[in-house]
Amino acid sequence: MQQVTVRYFAGARAAAGVSEESASAGRSLDELTAELVQRHGERLAAVLRVASFLVDGTACHDRRTPLPAGVTIDVLPPFAGG
């Protein structure tokens, strides 16, 4: 089975309970996030609603494009700071 790697940062890591995991490739970011919510619950869903996503280091603006095998998706929640 073809896979993608999902890496969580800051609050996303706390909500997921893991720093990294694998998921099936070939689905869109919207489909992937739905699967991640099923795995980890509403706490992660709240983070994913406001998070930014990088696919192999590039911001993902089209959440319906299929994710190819082997890519890394970084989940970046909003960061506080000043």
Backbone hydrogen bonds, N-H to C=O, Kabsch-Sander energy under -0.5 kcal/mol:
donor,donor_aa,acceptor,acceptor_aa,energy
4,V,23,A,-2.7
5,T,71,V,-2.5
6,V,21,E,-3.3
7,R,5,T,-0.5
7,R,73,I,-3.1
8,Y,19,S,-2.5
9,F,75,V,-1.5
12,A,9,F,-2.0
13,R,10,A,-0.5
14,A,10,A,-1.8
15,A,11,G,-2.3
16,A,12,A,-2.3
17,G,13,R,-2.1
21,E,6,V,-2.2
23,A,4,V,-2.0
25,A,2,Q,-2.0
26,G,67,L,-3.6
29,L,65,T,-0.6
30,D,63,R,-2.4
32,L,28,S,-2.6
33,T,29,L,-2.9
34,A,30,D,-1.7
35,E,31,E,-1.9
36,L,32,L,-2.4
37,V,33,T,-2.2
38,Q,34,A,-1.9
39,R,35,E,-2.0
40,H,36,L,-2.4
41,G,37,V,-3.0
45,A,41,G,-1.7
46,A,42,E,-2.3
47,V,43,R,-1.2
48,L,44,L,-2.9
49,R,45,A,-1.7
50,V,46,A,-0.6
50,V,47,V,-1.2
51,A,47,V,-0.9
52,S,76,L,-3.0
54,L,74,D,-2.0
55,V,58,T,-3.1
56,D,54,L,-0.6
56,D,72,T,-3.1
58,T,55,V,-1.4
60,C,53,F,-2.5
61,H,59,A,-0.7
63,R,61,H,-0.8
65,T,62,D,-1.2
67,L,27,R,-2.7
70,G,3,Q,-3.3
71,V,68,P,-1.3
73,I,5,T,-3.5
74,D,54,L,-2.5
74,D,72,T,-0.6
75,V,7,R,-2.9
76,L,52,S,-3.0
76,L,74,D,-0.7
